[in-house]
Amino acid sequence: MSAIAKSPERIERRFAALKLAGRAGLIAFVTAGDPEPAASQAILEGLPGAGADLIELGMPFTDPMADGPAIQASSLRALKAGQNMRKTLNMVRAFRRKDGETPIVLMGYYNPIYIYGVERFVDDARAAGVDGLIVVDLPPEESAELTGPAAARGLRFIRLATPTTDDRRLPTVLADAGGFIYYVSITGITGTRSAAATDIKGAIERLRRHTDLPIAVGFGIRTPGQARAVAAVADAAVVGSALVDAAAKRFAAGDDPVAGVLDLVRGLAAGVRAARGEVRS
């Protein structure tokens, strides 16, 4: 069976394997095309070996309003270097020639998908080997034109929950969710601060009363210690701003951004794995 044929089940298989291993996962976010195309491809292909269990690949956009300065800058660098949706999908296609198992989720905003064409996008994403989508500015009430075609192709639509998503709102948010739930642990933009572990634990306990899907926690995780604390209570820790920061700083200094990012991922993965045996609610 080809890697593409297996793609609709990759996310579920990966979380099942993590559960069997008794640990949480590390989800690494990087922006496609950043800091430049060749380095970006090398980073993407190196993430699994460095310890990333799942990958979120950012689709560059000119106005990433939910993101902090680090990810905003990464989008602008990528766009300036010529990144576009076709090239982003080609990155996934090239990755799949070497790795048929690591789940890849495209993350970003609806505008680039709409401009590309929804039907064309979901067809091309599925064919490239994408497993799921996170579209941060598409609320459930306005998402059917994308979630319907995506579901028909086997693409999981990962929903976001936040500290302000109350129990009345959650059933609407979770109605067509698949793959996992991404819990945004703070209000505000990415990469600016982190939430207290006790707050995260309480939020996850509340979410588990509404869904059986795995729960990944992101926003503000930058160190192995923070990753370990999240991994002790969640099904996965998501790290993004720290990785794009590492790439940008190494690239600006004339050093190897690939090595910088992958070294950081190794440390974060060690932190996540160090939470093995700690109780996750």
C-alpha positions in Angstrom: 0.0 0.0 0.0 1.4 3.4 -0.9 2.1 6.2 1.6 -0.7 8.3 0.1 -3.2 5.5 0.4 -2.6 5.2 4.1 -2.7 9.0 4.8 -6.2 9.3 6.3 -5.3 7.1 9.2 -1.8 8.5 10.0 -2.9 10.8 12.8 -4.9 8.1 14.5 -2.2 5.6 14.2 0.4 7.9 15.6 -1.7 8.8 18.7 -2.5 5.1 19.2 1.2 4.3 19.1 2.0 7.1 21.6 -0.7 5.8 23.9 0.7 2.3 23.7 4.1 3.7 24.5 2.7 5.5 27.5 3.8 9.0 26.6 2.7 12.2 24.9 3.8 13.4 21.6 5.8 16.4 20.3 4.2 18.4 17.5 6.6 20.7 15.7 5.4 23.7 13.8 7.5 25.2 11.0 6.6 27.7 8.3 6.9 26.3 4.7 9.7 28.1 2.8 11.3 29.7 5.9 14.0 30.8 6.2 14.7 29.9 2.6 13.4 27.0 0.5 16.2 24.5 0.7 16.7 24.9 4.4 13.0 24.7 4.9 12.8 21.3 3.1 15.8 20.0 5.0 14.2 21.1 8.3 10.9 19.4 7.4 12.6 16.2 6.5 14.8 16.2 9.6 12.0 16.7 12.1 11.0 13.1 12.6 14.5 11.9 13.2 15.0 14.7 15.7 12.0 13.5 17.7 8.9 15.2 16.3 5.9 12.9 16.4 3.7 15.0 14.2 4.3 18.1 12.1 2.4 21.3 11.5 3.5 23.0 8.3 2.5 26.6 8.2 1.0 28.0 4.9 2.6 31.5 4.6 0.1 34.4 4.5 0.6 38.1 4.3 -1.7 38.8 7.4 -1.3 36.1 10.0 -3.3 38.0 12.6 -3.4 35.3 15.3 0.4 34.8 15.3 3.0 36.6 17.2 6.1 38.5 15.8 8.2 35.3 15.2 5.7 33.5 13.0 4.5 36.6 11.3 8.2 37.3 10.3 8.6 33.7 9.2 5.6 34.1 6.8 7.0 37.3 5.4 10.4 35.7 4.9 8.9 32.7 3.1 6.7 34.9 0.8 9.7 37.1 0.0 11.6 34.0 -1.0 8.8 33.0 -3.4 6.9 30.5 -1.3 3.3 29.8 -2.4 0.7 27.1 -2.0 1.9 25.0 -4.9 5.4 25.0 -3.5 4.1 24.2 0.0 2.3 21.1 -1.3 5.4 20.1 -3.3 7.3 20.2 0.0 4.9 17.6 1.5 5.1 15.5 -1.7 8.9 15.4 -1.5 8.7 14.6 2.3 6.4 11.7 1.5 8.9 10.1 -0.8 11.1 9.5 2.3 8.5 9.3 5.1 5.1 7.6 4.8 4.2 7.6 8.4 4.7 10.9 10.1 1.5 12.9 10.1 1.6 16.3 8.5 -1.1 18.9 9.2 -1.2 22.1 7.1 -1.9 25.2 9.4 -2.8 28.7 8.4 -5.5 31.0 7.2 -8.5 30.5 4.8 -7.5 33.2 2.3 -4.7 31.3 0.6 -6.9 28.2 0.4 -9.8 30.2 -1.1 -7.6 31.9 -3.7 -6.1 28.5 -4.6 -9.6 27.1 -5.0 -11.2 24.9 -2.3 -11.8 21.8 -4.4 -8.4 22.0 -6.1 -6.8 22.5 -2.7 -8.2 19.5 -1.0 -7.6 17.3 -4.0 -3.9 18.5 -4.2 -3.4 18.3 -0.5 -4.7 14.8 -0.3 -2.6 13.7 -3.3 0.5 15.3 -1.8 0.1 13.3 1.5 -1.4 15.9 3.8 -3.3 14.4 6.7 -5.2 17.3 8.3 -5.9 21.0 8.3 -5.9 23.7 10.9 -7.5 26.9 9.7 -7.4 29.4 12.5 -9.7 32.1 11.1 -12.6 29.8 10.0 -15.3 29.4 12.7 -17.5 26.4 12.7 -20.6 28.3 11.5 -18.7 29.4 8.3 -16.5 26.4 7.5 -18.8 23.9 5.7 -17.4 25.0 2.3 -14.0 23.7 3.3 -14.8 21.0 6.0 -17.2 19.1 3.7 -14.8 18.7 0.8 -11.9 18.0 3.2 -13.8 15.2 5.0 -14.8 13.7 1.6 -11.1 13.3 0.8 -10.2 11.9 4.3 -8.5 15.1 5.5 -9.0 15.6 9.3 -10.1 19.0 10.3 -8.4 19.9 13.6 -10.4 22.4 15.7 -9.1 24.9 18.1 -10.3 25.4 21.7 -9.3 28.3 23.9 -9.6 29.3 27.5 -12.7 31.3 26.5 -14.5 28.4 24.8 -17.1 27.6 27.3 -19.2 24.4 27.7 -22.1 25.8 25.7 -19.8 26.6 22.8 -17.7 23.4 22.8 -20.3 21.0 21.2 -20.4 23.4 18.2 -16.6 23.6 18.0 -16.2 19.9 18.2 -19.0 18.8 16.0 -16.9 18.0 12.9 -13.5 17.9 14.5 -11.1 15.1 13.6 -7.5 14.0 14.3 -7.0 15.8 17.5 -8.0 19.0 19.4 -5.6 21.8 19.5 -6.0 23.6 22.9 -4.7 27.2 22.7 -3.5 27.6 26.2 -3.6 31.4 26.4 -5.6 34.2 24.9 -3.7 36.4 22.5 -1.1 35.8 19.9 1.4 33.0 19.6 4.8 32.9 21.2 4.3 35.7 23.7 3.8 34.0 27.1 2.8 30.6 28.5 0.0 29.3 30.7 0.3 27.8 34.2 0.4 24.0 34.3 -2.5 23.9 36.7 -4.7 25.9 34.3 -3.8 23.6 31.5 -4.6 20.5 33.5 -8.0 21.9 34.4 -8.8 22.9 30.9 -7.8 19.4 29.6 -10.0 17.7 32.1 -12.9 19.9 31.0 -12.3 19.1 27.3 -12.1 15.4 27.9 -15.7 15.6 29.2 -16.7 16.7 25.7 -14.4 14.6 23.3 -12.5 11.4 23.0 -10.1 12.9 20.5 -6.4 13.4 21.7 -5.7 16.9 23.0 -2.6 18.8 22.0 -1.6 22.0 23.8 0.2 24.9 22.2 1.2 28.6 22.6 4.1 29.6 24.8 6.0 26.3 24.9 9.7 27.1 24.3 11.8 24.9 26.6 12.2 21.2 27.4 10.9 21.9 30.9 7.7 23.5 29.6 7.3 20.7 27.1 7.6 18.2 29.9 5.0 19.9 32.0 2.5 19.9 29.2 3.3 16.3 28.2 2.5 15.2 31.7 -1.2 16.3 31.3 -1.9 16.4 27.6 -1.6 14.0 24.6 0.9 16.3 22.8 2.8 19.5 23.2 3.0 21.9 20.2 6.0 24.1 19.7 6.2 26.7 16.9 7.6 30.1 17.7 10.7 28.8 19.4 11.5 26.8 16.3 11.0 29.6 13.8 13.0 31.9 16.1 15.9 29.4 16.1 15.8 29.2 12.3 15.7 33.0 11.9 18.5 33.7 14.3 20.9 31.1 12.9 20.1 32.1 9.3 20.7 35.8 10.1 24.0 35.0 11.7 25.2 33.0 8.7 25.0 29.7 10.6 23.1 26.6 9.7 19.4 27.0 10.5 18.7 23.3 9.9 21.1 22.2 12.7 19.8 24.9 15.0 16.1 23.9 14.6 16.8 20.1 14.8 19.0 20.5 17.9 16.2 22.4 19.6 13.7 19.7 18.6 15.9 17.0 20.1 15.9 18.9 23.4 12.1 19.4 23.4 11.6 15.7 22.5 13.7 14.7 25.4 11.6 16.9 27.6 8.4 15.3 26.3 9.7 11.8 26.8 10.9 12.7 30.3 7.2 13.0 31.3 6.7 9.3 30.8 5.2 7.8 33.9 3.8 11.1 35.1 0.0 11.0 35.4 -2.0 12.4 32.5 -5.7 13.0 33.2 
